[in-house]
Amino acid sequence: MRRAAAVIRGVGSRNSEPSRARTGARSLARVSLPFRSRVEHAAYPVLDRLERLPRVISFLGVLALIVVGIFVPRWGFLATGLVALLVAFLIYYTWPRLTMPERLMRCAVLALIAAVTIVQAVPRG
């Protein structure tokens, strides 16, 4: 009698467990990753390549962009703006791991580069 009642309620039936597993798998497949996780996964190969380079090369690349930005009269702000975008991305990427003073210093650097870019892009008449 108990077995018959359990089968009626679906406790001992063969189909009750796989259907839960199938619906659980479907609901997990529909869940998308948060924006930060998607950005981190997409940026990983590029940042991994940059990490393998000697640090001097990364420094010289940014320095070259800044020098181009300063000395090219009309379109130099694009190179400086590229550096500002790179710094902004790195700030976004490392934000959760930074302490408050580190966050403030990096935001100050970003503000300085953005100000230089704006001054270059909108020269005095």
C-alpha positions in Angstrom: 0.0 0.0 0.0 2.8 2.4 0.9 4.6 1.7 -2.4 1.5 2.3 -4.4 1.0 5.7 -2.6 4.6 6.6 -3.2 4.4 5.8 -6.9 1.2 7.9 -7.2 3.0 10.8 -5.6 6.0 10.3 -7.9 8.5 9.5 -5.1 9.7 6.2 -6.4 9.1 6.7 -10.1 11.9 6.3 -12.6 11.1 9.5 -14.5 11.0 12.0 -11.5 14.9 12.3 -11.1 15.9 12.6 -14.8 13.3 15.2 -15.5 14.6 17.3 -12.6 18.2 16.9 -13.9 17.1 17.8 -17.4 15.2 20.9 -16.3 18.1 21.9 -14.1 20.5 21.5 -17.0 18.3 23.6 -19.2 18.0 26.4 -16.7 21.8 26.4 -16.1 22.4 26.6 -19.9 20.2 29.7 -20.1 22.1 31.6 -17.4 24.6 34.1 -18.9 27.8 35.2 -17.2 27.9 38.6 -15.6 29.5 41.4 -17.7 32.7 41.4 -15.7 33.2 37.7 -16.2 32.6 38.0 -19.9 35.1 40.8 -20.1 37.7 38.9 -18.1 37.3 35.8 -20.2 37.6 37.8 -23.5 40.6 39.8 -22.4 42.5 36.9 -20.9 44.4 35.8 -24.2 45.5 39.4 -24.9 46.6 40.1 -21.3 48.4 36.7 -21.2 50.4 37.7 -24.3 51.2 41.1 -22.8 52.4 39.4 -19.6 54.8 37.2 -21.6 56.5 40.2 -23.1 59.3 41.9 -21.3 58.0 44.8 -19.3 60.3 47.2 -21.1 58.5 46.5 -24.4 55.1 47.4 -22.8 56.6 50.6 -21.3 58.2 51.6 -24.6 54.9 51.0 -26.5 53.0 53.3 -24.2 55.8 55.8 -24.2 55.8 55.8 -28.0 52.0 56.4 -28.1 52.4 59.3 -25.7 55.3 60.8 -27.7 53.3 60.5 -30.9 50.4 62.1 -29.2 52.4 65.0 -28.1 54.4 65.7 -31.3 51.8 65.0 -34.1 49.9 68.2 -34.4 46.4 67.4 -35.6 45.8 63.7 -35.0 48.1 63.1 -32.0 45.2 63.2 -29.6 44.1 59.8 -31.0 47.3 58.1 -29.7 46.9 59.8 -26.3 43.3 58.7 -26.3 44.3 55.1 -27.0 46.6 55.3 -23.9 43.7 56.7 -21.9 41.5 53.8 -23.0 44.2 51.3 -22.2 44.6 52.7 -18.7 40.8 52.8 -18.2 40.5 49.1 -19.2 43.3 48.1 -16.9 41.7 50.1 -14.0 38.4 48.3 -14.7 40.1 44.9 -14.9 42.0 45.2 -11.7 39.5 47.3 -9.7 38.3 44.5 -7.3 41.9 43.6 -6.3 43.0 47.2 -5.6 43.2 49.0 -2.3 41.7 52.5 -1.9 45.0 54.4 -2.3 45.8 52.3 -5.5 42.4 53.1 -6.9 42.8 56.8 -6.2 46.3 56.9 -7.8 45.2 55.1 -10.9 42.1 57.3 -11.3 44.3 60.3 -11.0 46.6 59.0 -13.8 43.5 58.4 -15.9 42.2 61.9 -15.3 45.6 63.4 -16.2 45.7 61.4 -19.5 42.1 62.3 -20.3 42.8 66.0 -19.6 45.8 65.9 -22.0 43.7 64.1 -24.6 41.0 66.7 -24.4 43.4 69.6 -24.5 45.0 68.1 -27.6 41.7 67.4 -29.3 40.2 70.9 -28.7 43.0 73.4 -29.3 42.7 77.1 -28.7 41.5 78.8 -31.9 
